[in-house]
């Protein structure tokens, strides 16, 4: 009889064993497929998060290398940063510095207290205010006018917060007199735009201790007119941000920047701003790890059970093998018959499992993600900034501990079956079935027909 037909008769005649093997394969295939689908879904979500946040490299002062004995943080020439901004990996860039500016006369600050002296507040001199993280994320909103851009670089333009504008009756196009940090140099500035910072008036800035309502942004030329940022014959700043075309180009940009700037980068760090991505994708990585671990545990345990079942089935058919071999049947046909029986059962189990595994995975994966996302959000909400004027380093706090605004942990995944995933699971399952069949069958077939028949079961 053809061994293919014999395999079919054997499956039907041993229906109980066939159903047991089918159930074992079904559990293995569903769990393995669930792990593969969860990993694929989290991978897609992570890629979407990376695209939404974008690729950014920040240049900042190396606080660890600065040490406690340094009197002033280092600065870098804007000409050098402009050369870095022309590297092929860069799409847009901006840079900035902080200094005290003073409003006198009819101009009044919002709120009580004067941590920077009467009329003193923090002025941020920036190349392009629209590229600052708070504006790009949507935390700050431009209400009227326009951002400070490279076109305003040499003009005396200023961007003020809406509460400061309301307190002083300012509108776009109005002029306001500003004094520099030396308390002597004065220049007139034109209000280019009015923006909104959602922080409460009494929630002081942790770096400078000022009210957010009094923070202003000025052009590089305007700050230079006040005598700031022009040391050693050129405009210098302390921080910069480079937006790249591709997240994968970060290393190439860093290498190019170090090659162009050389020793001018001493005292600075070039860090990829992947903090927002890590904050958003933390729950995804957690459930991906859980799914992978469960997939391997169930897969290995299922493979052991399957091997035991197949080994028992092969031993129960020793007499059948002996009779067939004595009648002249080839050993390879008997092994192929056994492998075919298992392969058919495995294929059916994988096919059935693929029908309901996606829905099951979507439901279970979403519940796991909801729990992980809620835990991550609680951690973000419980974070408290250090006291105003303190970096928190003396309290054991790291600047990296501060959550990123508008980067909520991802709490939704979409499981979509992919033919490649199904093919991979199918290949693993069939390979495991064939291996589990061949090993015990080969052990039995090493005996000759007379030995098998005389020993019986």
C-alpha positions in Angstrom: 0.0 0.0 0.0 1.2 3.5 -0.7 2.7 5.0 2.5 0.7 8.2 1.9 -2.6 6.3 2.0 -1.3 4.3 5.0 -0.6 7.6 6.8 -4.2 8.7 6.2 -5.6 5.4 7.5 -3.3 5.5 10.5 -4.5 9.0 11.5 -8.2 8.0 11.2 -7.7 4.7 13.0 -5.9 6.4 15.9 -8.3 9.3 16.3 -7.6 9.7 20.0 -3.9 10.1 19.6 -4.4 12.3 16.6 -6.6 14.7 18.5 -4.1 14.8 21.4 -1.3 15.6 19.0 -3.5 18.2 17.3 -4.4 19.9 20.6 -0.7 20.0 21.6 0.3 21.6 18.3 -2.6 24.0 18.5 -1.4 25.4 21.9 2.2 25.6 20.7 1.3 27.3 17.4 -1.1 29.8 19.1 1.4 30.8 21.8 4.3 31.1 19.4 2.2 33.0 16.8 0.9 35.3 19.6 4.5 36.2 20.6 5.5 36.8 17.0 2.4 39.1 16.4 3.0 41.1 19.6 6.6 41.7 18.7 5.6 42.8 15.2 2.9 45.1 16.6 5.2 46.7 19.1 7.9 47.1 16.5 5.5 49.0 14.2 4.3 51.2 17.1 8.0 52.0 18.0 8.7 52.9 14.4 5.7 55.2 14.3 6.8 56.9 17.6 10.3 57.4 16.2 8.9 59.0 13.1 6.5 61.2 15.0 9.2 62.5 17.4 11.8 62.8 14.7 15.6 62.5 14.9 17.3 65.2 17.0 20.8 65.6 18.3 21.3 68.2 21.0 24.6 70.0 21.8 24.8 71.0 25.5 27.3 71.7 28.3 28.9 68.6 29.7 27.8 69.0 33.3 29.9 66.1 34.6 33.0 67.3 32.8 32.4 70.9 33.9 33.2 70.0 37.6 32.6 72.1 40.6 35.6 74.5 40.1 34.5 76.0 36.8 33.3 79.6 37.1 31.5 79.8 33.7 30.0 77.3 31.4 31.8 77.0 28.0 30.4 78.6 24.8 30.9 77.8 21.2 31.0 80.1 18.2 27.9 80.3 16.0 30.0 80.2 12.9 31.1 76.7 13.9 27.5 75.6 14.5 26.5 77.1 11.1 29.1 74.8 9.5 27.6 71.8 11.4 24.2 72.8 10.3 25.3 72.4 6.7 26.2 68.8 7.1 24.2 66.6 4.7 22.3 64.8 7.6 20.8 68.0 9.0 17.4 69.2 8.0 17.1 72.2 10.3 19.0 73.6 13.3 18.9 76.3 15.9 21.1 77.4 18.8 20.6 79.6 21.8 22.0 81.1 25.0 20.7 82.6 28.2 21.5 85.9 29.9 19.8 88.4 32.1 17.8 91.2 30.5 16.2 94.1 32.5 12.9 96.0 31.9 12.8 99.4 33.4 10.5 102.4 33.3 7.0 101.7 32.2 7.6 98.0 31.7 6.6 95.8 34.6 7.2 92.1 35.3 4.3 89.8 36.1 4.0 88.6 39.7 5.9 89.4 42.9 9.6 88.9 43.6 12.7 89.8 41.7 15.2 86.9 41.8 17.3 88.6 39.1 17.1 92.1 40.6 14.5 94.8 39.9 13.1 94.3 36.4 15.4 91.4 35.7 14.4 88.2 33.9 15.8 85.5 31.8 16.3 86.3 28.1 16.9 83.5 25.6 18.8 84.6 22.5 17.9 82.1 19.8 18.4 81.7 16.1 15.0 80.1 15.3 12.5 80.0 18.1 10.1 77.7 16.2 12.6 74.9 16.5 12.8 75.0 20.3 11.5 71.8 21.9 8.7 73.5 23.7 7.3 75.1 20.6 7.8 72.0 18.4 6.0 69.8 20.9 3.1 72.2 21.1 3.7 72.9 24.8 4.2 76.6 23.9 1.8 78.2 21.4 2.4 81.3 19.3 -0.7 83.4 19.6 0.1 86.3 17.3 3.0 87.6 15.2 5.8 85.4 14.0 8.7 83.4 15.4 12.2 84.6 15.5 14.0 83.2 12.5 17.3 83.5 10.7 15.7 86.4 8.8 15.5 88.3 12.1 19.1 87.4 13.1 20.4 91.0 12.9 17.2 92.7 14.0 16.3 93.8 17.5 13.2 91.6 17.8 11.6 90.1 20.9 9.0 87.3 21.7 7.0 87.9 24.9 4.6 85.8 26.9 0.9 86.7 26.7 0.7 87.6 30.5 3.7 90.0 30.2 2.1 91.5 27.1 -1.2 92.0 28.8 0.5 93.5 31.9 2.3 96.1 29.8 -0.4 96.6 27.1 1.9 95.3 24.3 0.9 94.1 20.9 2.8 92.8 17.9 4.8 95.7 16.4 5.1 97.7 19.6 8.5 98.7 20.9 9.9 98.0 24.3 13.1 99.2 25.9 15.5 96.5 27.3 18.7 96.8 29.3 21.5 94.3 29.2 23.1 92.3 32.0 25.7 95.1 32.5 22.8 97.3 33.6 24.0 100.1 31.3 23.6 99.0 27.7 20.1 99.7 26.4 18.3 99.0 23.1 14.8 99.3 21.8 13.2 96.0 20.7 10.2 95.3 18.4 7.6 92.8 19.6 7.7 90.2 16.8 5.3 87.8 18.5 3.3 86.8 21.6 3.3 83.2 22.8 1.5 81.2 25.6 3.2 79.2 28.2 0.7 77.0 30.1 2.7 77.0 33.3 1.1 78.9 36.2 2.5 82.3 37.0 3.7 81.2 40.4 5.4 78.1 39.1 8.9 79.4 39.1 11.4 78.3 36.4 13.7 75.7 38.1 16.9 77.0 36.3 16.5 80.8 36.9 13.7 81.1 39.6 11.6 83.4 37.4 8.0 83.3 36.6 7.3 81.7 33.2 5.2 84.8 32.4 8.4 86.9 32.3 10.5 84.7 30.1 11.4 86.4 26.8 13.1 85.3 23.6 15.3 87.7 21.6 17.3 87.6 18.4 21.0 87.0 18.4 21.6 90.5 17.0 19.4 91.9 19.7 21.4 90.2 22.5 24.6 91.3 20.9 23.3 94.9 20.9 22.9 94.5 24.7 26.6 93.4 25.0 26.0 89.7 25.5 27.2 86.6 23.6 30.0 88.5 21.6 33.1 87.4 23.4 36.3 87.0 21.5 35.1 88.7 18.5 32.2 86.5 17.5 28.8 85.5 18.6 28.8 82.5 21.0 26.1 80.4 22.4 25.9 77.5 24.9 23.3 75.1 23.4 22.1 73.9 20.0 19.6 71.4 18.4 20.0 69.7 15.1 17.0 68.1 13.4 18.1 65.3 11.1 16.4 63.8 8.1 16.8 60.2 9.3 17.1 58.8 12.8 19.7 56.3 11.5 22.0 59.2 10.6 22.8 60.3 14.1 26.1 58.5 14.3 27.2 59.9 10.9 26.2 63.4 12.0 28.2 63.1 15.3 31.3 61.9 13.5 31.0 64.7 11.0 30.5 67.3 13.8 33.5 66.1 15.7 35.6 66.2 12.5 34.5 69.8 11.7 34.5 71.3 15.1 37.4 69.5 16.7 38.5 70.9 20.0 35.7 73.5 20.0 33.4 70.7 21.2 35.5 70.3 24.4 33.2 70.8 27.3 30.1 69.9 25.3 28.2 66.7 24.7 26.4 65.6 21.5 23.4 63.5 22.7 20.7 61.9 20.6 17.3 63.1 21.9 15.7 59.7 22.1 14.4 60.4 25.6 10.9 61.1 24.2 10.9 57.9 22.2 12.1 55.9 25.2 9.3 57.4 27.4 6.7 56.6 24.8 7.8 53.1 24.0 8.7 51.9 27.5 5.4 50.0 27.9 5.8 48.5 24.4 9.3 47.1 25.2 7.9 45.6 28.5 5.1 43.6 26.9 7.4 42.6 24.0 9.8 41.1 26.5 7.0 39.4 28.4 5.5 38.0 25.1 8.9 36.7 24.0 9.6 35.0 27.3 6.2 33.4 27.3 6.6 32.3 23.7 9.8 30.5 24.4 8.6 28.9 27.6 5.4 27.6 26.0 7.3 26.6 22.8 10.0 24.6 24.6 7.5 23.0 27.0 5.2 22.1 24.1 8.1 20.7 22.1 9.0 18.4 25.0 5.5 17.2 25.4 5.2 16.7 21.7 8.5 14.7 21.6 7.2 12.5 24.4 3.9 11.9 22.6 5.6 11.0 19.3 8.2 8.8 21.0 5.4 6.9 22.8 3.5 6.5 19.5 6.5 5.2 17.7 7.2 2.7 20.4 3.6 1.5 20.3 4.0 0.8 16.6 7.1 -1.3 16.9 5.2 -4.5 15.9 3.7 -2.7 12.9 7.1 -1.6 11.8 8.5 -5.1 12.2 5.7 -6.6 10.0 6.1 -4.0 7.3 9.9 -4.4 7.3 9.6 -8.1 7.1 7.4 -7.7 4.1 10.1 -5.7 2.3 9.0 -2.1 3.1 11.8 0.4 3.0 12.9 2.0 6.2 12.8 5.5 4.7 9.2 5.1 3.8 8.3 4.2 7.3 10.0 7.3 8.7 8.4 9.4 5.9 5.0 8.0 6.8 5.4 8.9 10.5 6.7 12.4 9.6 3.8 12.9 7.1 1.3 12.0 9.8 2.8 14.6 12.2 3.2 17.2 9.4 -0.5 16.9 8.4 -1.6 17.4 12.1 0.8 20.3 12.5 -0.3 22.0 9.4 -4.0 21.7 10.4 -3.2 23.0 13.9 -1.2 26.0 12.6 -4.0 26.8 10.1 -6.7 26.7 12.8 -4.5 28.6 15.3 -3.9 31.4 12.7 -7.7 32.0 12.5 -8.2 33.1 16.0 -4.7 33.8 17.3 -4.8 37.5 16.0 -8.0 38.3 17.9 -6.8 36.5 21.0 -3.4 38.3 20.8 -5.1 41.7 20.3 -7.2 41.3 23.4 -4.4 39.9 25.6 -1.7 42.2 24.3 -4.0 45.3 24.8 -4.7 44.3 28.4 -1.0 43.9 29.1 -0.2 47.3 27.4 -3.0 49.1 29.3 -1.5 47.9 32.6 2.1 48.8 31.6 1.1 52.2 30.2 -0.9 53.1 33.4 2.2 52.3 35.5 4.4 54.4 33.3 2.0 57.3 33.4 1.8 57.1 37.2 5.6 57.3 37.3 5.5 60.4 35.1 2.8 62.1 37.1 4.6 61.5 40.4 7.8 63.2 39.3 8.6 66.4 41.1 11.2 68.9 39.9 14.0 70.1 42.2 13.6 73.4 44.0 13.9 76.6 42.0 17.5 77.5 41.3 18.7 73.9 41.9 19.7 71.4 39.3 18.9 68.5 41.7 22.3 66.9 41.3 23.1 67.4 45.0 19.9 65.5 45.8 20.8 62.6 43.6 18.4 63.7 40.8 19.5 63.4 37.2 18.3 65.8 34.5 17.3 62.7 32.5 14.7 61.9 35.2 12.5 64.7 34.1 9.6 63.5 31.9 9.3 64.8 28.4 6.2 66.9 27.7 3.7 65.6 25.1 5.3 62.2 25.0 2.7 60.1 26.7 3.4 56.4 26.9 1.8 54.5 24.0 -1.3 52.7 25.2 -2.5 51.2 21.9 -1.3 48.5 19.6 -2.8 47.0 16.5 -2.2 43.3 15.7 -2.1 42.6 12.0 -1.2 39.1 10.8 1.5 39.1 8.2 2.1 36.3 5.8 5.8 36.2 6.7 5.0 35.8 10.3 2.6 32.9 9.6 5.2 31.3 7.3 7.9 31.6 10.0 5.6 30.0 12.6 4.6 27.3 10.2 8.3 26.5 9.4 9.2 26.3 13.1 6.3 24.1 13.9 6.8 21.7 11.0 10.6 21.6 11.6 9.9 20.8 15.3 7.4 18.1 14.3 9.8 16.4 11.8 12.7 16.4 14.3 10.5 15.0 17.1 9.4 12.2 14.7 12.7 11.3 13.1 14.7 10.9 16.3 12.6 8.1 18.0 11.7 6.5 14.6 15.4 6.2 13.7 16.1 4.6 17.0 13.5 1.9 16.4 14.5 1.3 12.9 18.1 0.5 13.9 16.7 -2.8 15.0 16.2 -5.6 12.4 12.6 -6.9 11.7 13.3 -10.3 13.6 14.4 -8.5 16.7 11.4 -6.1 16.6 8.9 -9.0 16.2 10.5 -11.3 18.8 10.7 -8.5 21.4 7.2 -7.3 20.7 6.1 -4.2 22.6 
